[in-house]
């Protein structure tokens, strides 16, 4: 019995040591006052002063094609703004109806909990390079997701640099942009939350994938310590601080 207790303690210490090696990711969300910020220009207006973060980690085997992906965040009284810049190749978008399988296209994703308790649930907003999105809320990963209603989807303002349909696949090196604004008002319909104030912390992660492109890949901002690609891992979310 004593030897079993010692073995359990060693295993527990080993797990804790591994978890401690996972870098804690933090991003500062910039407050802006202008209402003219929905632009695909990476450095237009208030975006010029906002520092980007980069997706440098991956799941599964290191992909042969490793897109350069950066994002910037900002917010105002009405909502949170998300901007992606992707230095890519092998780009496609065949899903043109919202709530379709856009993760199979060239896709960027924002998973987030409005607060610090991921046990209360999280949103996953997945958007392909043409601006078509899959937007759900769920309490348990991959179990009983709630689709954001069509009425609420229409309130998400979206700008993209590529057309809605990208088919056949672009095989030349291409830089593309996606910018969107999520109103705080629609989030509260699915998750009890208040608009953030200075110092408010949310849990979040950012991803890039392309499951059905000719060069699939699964990139992350906050590291996800799993052997197979799985973005629905809120326990690995980093922090965004308003």
N, C-alpha and C positions, 0 to 999 in steps of 0.2 A: 504493500500500500504506500509506504513511504517513497519507494522508487518511482511509483506512478505519479505521485505529487511533485516530485522533483522534475520528472520528464515534462509534466504539464506546465510547470513554471518556466522551464527552458523554452518550450514551444511558444508560450505567451510572450516571453521576452523577445523571442525571434520575430514574432508578428509585429510587436510594437516597434522594434528596430527597423523593420522594413517599411512600416507606415511613416516613421519619422524621416525616412529618406525621400518621401514624396514631397516635392516642393510646393509650398502654399502659394498660389497665384492670387494676386490682388490687382485690381484696375480701378483707377479713379475716374468717375463719371463727371464730366464737366457741365456745369449749368450754363445755359445760353439764354439770351433774352430775345434774340431776333426770331421772327417768324418766317424768315427767308433762308432757312438752313437745309431744306430738302433739296440737295443738289448732289449730282454724281461727281462733281469736281472734288477731288480728294482734299484740296487745300482752299476751297472757296470760303469766304467769309469767316465765321467763327471756327471752322474746321482747321484753319491754318495753325492755330495755337494749341490744338488738341493732339496729345501724344498717342500714337498708335500702339497696339500690342500685336504680337505675331503668333501664329500657330506653328510651333516648331516640333511638336511631338506627334507620334503616330501610333496606331494600334495595328496588331498583326505584324507581318513582316514589313520591313522598310520598303515603301513603294519605289518602283523604278522611276515613276513620274511623281515628283514631290512639288506640288504647286506652292508658290510663295503667297501666303495669305495673311493679310493684316486687317484689323478692325479698329474702329473708333466709336466711342459712345458719347452721347450728350443727352441732356434733358431740359425741359422747360416746364411750365405749369401744367401743360396738357398731356405730355407723354414723354417716352424715351425714344431717342433716335439712334439707329444702328447703321453703320456704314462699313461695308466690306470692300477691299481691293484685292483682286486675285490675279496674280501672274501665272497664267495657266497654259495648258495645251490639251488637245483631245477633249474639246468642250462640246457638250450637247444638251439640249432641252427638248424633250418630246411630250412632257406632261404639261398641258395648258389649262387644265381645270383645277381649281383650288381643292385641297384635301386629297389630291392624288399622290402617287408614290414618287414625289419629286426627289427623294434621296437617291433614286437610281440615276438621275441626271447629274450634271455638274451643279453641286448644291452647297450652300453655306447655311449653318444652323446656329441658333441661339436658344439654349436651354436655360431656364432661370426659375428661381423661386423668389417671389416678392417678400423677402424676409430672410431669416437665417435658419428656419426650421424646415428642412427638406421633407420631413415627415408629414407636413401639411399639404404636400403636393408640389408639382412644378409644371411649367409650360414648356412645350417644345415647338419652336417656330422654325420650320425648315423651308428654305426658299431656293429654287433653282435659278440659274443665271438669267432666265427670262422673266422672273418676277412672279412665278406661280408658287403658292405656298401650301404647306401642310401645317396646321396650327391646332394643337391639342392642349388640354390640361389633364393631368392624371395624378392620382395620389400614390399608387403603386406602379412601378415601372412595367410597361407593357401589359397592364391589366385594366380593363374598363376605361380606356381613354375617352374623354369628353371632347367632341369636336367643337371648336369655336363656330358659332352660327354664321351663316352667310351674311346676315345683316351686320354682324360685328366685323367680319373679314373685310367688308367694304369700307370700314372706317380706318383700316390700316393703309396709310399713304405709302406708295411704292414708286421708286424710280430705278430703272435699270439701263445699262449701256448697250445691252444686246436685245434683239427681238424676242418676242415671246416663244417662238418656235426656232430652235437651232438644230436643224436636221437637213443634210447629213452633218456628222460631227466635224467641227473645226479642228484641223490637225496642225495648223500653224501656231506659233507662240502668240498668245493673245492676253491682253490685260482687260479684265471686265470688272464692273462695279455694280453693287446692289446697295441701295439706301432705302430705309423705311422708317416710319414713325408709328409706334404703337400707343394709342391713347390709354392713359391710366384708367379711364372710365370703363373700358370694356374688360379690363383685367379683374376688376372688383366683382363682376358678374359670376366669375368662376372660382375666385380665390379671395378670401377676405383680406383686404389690404387697403392701405391708405397711400395717397401719392407720397413719394419720398421727399424728405427734407434733407438739409445738409447734415451729413453724418450717418444717414440711413444706409444699412448694409443689406444687400441681396446676395444670394448664392447663385452662381451661374457657370456655364461653360460654353465654349464656342467650338464649332466643328466645321470641317470641310470633307466632303465625300463625293463619290461618283461611282456608285455601285455597278451600274451597267454601261459605263463608258469603256473605251478600249483599254484604258489604264486605270483601273480602280484603285482607290486609296481612302484612308480614314485618318484624318489629321485632327489634333486636339490642341486647345490652349492649355487648360489645366490637365496635368497628366492623369491618365486612367490606367490603373494597374490591373489589367485583365488580359488573359492570353489571347482572346478573340475580340474582334471589333464589336463594341457594344456602347453606344452613346447614352443609353438610358441608365446611367450610373450616377444619380444625384449625390451619392456619398463622396464623389470625387470633385464636386463642383468647387471652383474657386470663389473669390469674393469680388463683387463690384461695390464700390463705396461712393455714394452721392455727396 
